[in-house]
Amino acid sequence: MMSKYVFGVDIGGTTVKLGLFDVDGTLIDKWEIPTRKENKGENILPDVAKSIQEKMQDKDIAKDNVSGVGIGVPGPVDNEGIIHKAANLGWGEFSIKDTLEAIIDMPVMAGNDANVAALGEMWKGGAQGYDDVVMVTLGTGVGGGIIVNGKVINGSTGAGGEIGHIHVNDDETDTCGCGNKGCLEQYSSATGITRIGNKILASSSKSSVLRDQEVSAKSVFDAVKAGDELAKEVADVYGKYLGDALAQIACVVNPEVICIGGGVSKAGEVVIDYVKPHYVKNVFHGSRDTKFALATLGNDAGIYGAAKLVLGR
Amino acid sequence: MMSKYVFGVDIGGTTVKLGLFDVDGTLIDKWEIPTRKENKGENILPDVAKSIQEKMQDKDIAKDNVSGVGIGVPGPVDNEGIIHKAANLGWGEFSIKDTLEAIIDMPVMAGNDANVAALGEMWKGGAQGYDDVVMVTLGTGVGGGIIVNGKVINGSTGAGGEIGHIHVNDDETDTCGCGNKGCLEQYSSATGITRIGNKILASSSKSSVLRDQEVSAKSVFDAVKAGDELAKEVADVYGKYLGDALAQIACVVNPEVICIGGGVSKAGEVVIDYVKPHYVKNVFHGSRDTKFALATLGNDAGIYGAAKLVLGR
């Protein structure tokens, strides 16, 4: 009998998102549980297992009707499903796959959350219909997921697609969360846009609506849409570094589509408009026609992608 | 019956290199034929077929004892074995795989020459024993081959691994062969090192042994080894841009090893020594322990990799 269902799980620092899908990718039910981080996060996977088992009882779903459980976690996960460290959860190095399979007695696949979200957007979101995808998630940081021939690049130590830490500026004096200076994330994340906005406001005497409100990625792009010249300068720093980095990435993997998601992307097409000219200027001609798309699954990308991880290509 | 043999073919602008291997990767015989580029290169594949058939007769090898023919070409080749354009050979867009299979009646696999060379170094050269490899070929240009989980990234239009055209310098005024300005190849290829050497010689009054001879990648690295300060400046430009670009690539694919080959690499470990500090400074910590190795197969990397293309993982 073919399985009918699959579970997708997205573990965050505060809540765990869970989704029940049919194998065609229709989201049947979604819910959340708290992430219990105490005692080095030892309860997190048992809590996930319990919540899934309860849902199966509720819905009267038998185990052999489930393809398995996919799971995205905030940290580097290698091809064998081993997490190398997830500081946010208190986790060290262990096999997520083996651990959860032992509790839940169903096939488990694990991946990095940003990589898994990329898979979700490829399956049912902004990158649907493509096999070679670069996904950029612009949130507090800049996350990435690189998909080649329908498969995520996890990397040899689980650090594939760490595009937020591509070095883009030799002259930076502030330090990135990773310890380096001049990472993409320092310019093109929500935090980065705020940082650059405040810097430009402080060093310029230009009038701007941003002087009368809190600077954020949202207020910057709202001001851009209202024609604010100073906000456009901020957006251009965001777009230059992101466009340059995407051009570099395209010289490596030559994608069909670049999909932009995360909180910053809620500003809409403007987040592409400021990136694309820089991309086109610097990219190798073989990648010049790469499409740009906005992500469409929002916070659900993780559960979709986790489910897809189980189903494979 | 298991096949015993496989052919690897590397098509260059002047000569075609051919190799007969056993399926374990022992090179049994290698030879060359001229590349006949006239009439849009229409004779090239028939010449290859004829040469292979003659070799099989000579060696008394039956067709069902051959796994197939792998072939590397100087141009973008996609996953289906379609070449998109090979200006050097006079070729437009067509299926190399289908065309050669129709003539030779054996399985054919085709790939870009730099990508195929990377596969060769992974199989039997400097990157032997690894699955996740970034190969850089420093010749007239800078070529690249990116291997993830043992498979080359060809890219959606065959432009995967075009790392010589990663944009590394916004201030460049000279134009690269590709039409852009500030490509890696303008600094770290043999041609690039010569260009930078001549620029630094012209703008500096420092004494240097390079003032008494023709500037080339070889003379620059020879001078570096002899302690020449000006030559060290040239090598540092080479190393900075290559190290920066490799750090960016590592944030995308997180390789186990970076393998440096091509004519420039004949200078030996010094070509790594000038790159690694820049790499380590800028790369994400998850890729900081990536190994560096020199390529070992020289001009044979292409035929080895072409043979491996047929054999698969």
Interface residues (C-beta under 8 A of the other chain):
Chain A: P76 N79 H84 D131 D132 G144 I146 V148 N149 I153 N154 G155 S156 T157 G158 A159 G160 G161 E162 I163 H165 I166 H167 C178 G179 N180 G182 D244 A245 A247 Q248 I249 C251 V252 V253 N254 P255 E256 K281 N282 V283 F284 H285 G286 S287 D289
Chain B: P76 N79 H84 D131 D132 G144 I146 V148 N149 I153 N154 G155 S156 T157 G158 A159 G160 G161 E162 I163 H165 I166 H167 C178 G179 N180 G182 D244 A245 A247 Q248 I249 C251 V252 V253 N254 P255 E256 K281 N282 V283 F284 H285 G286 S287 D289 T290
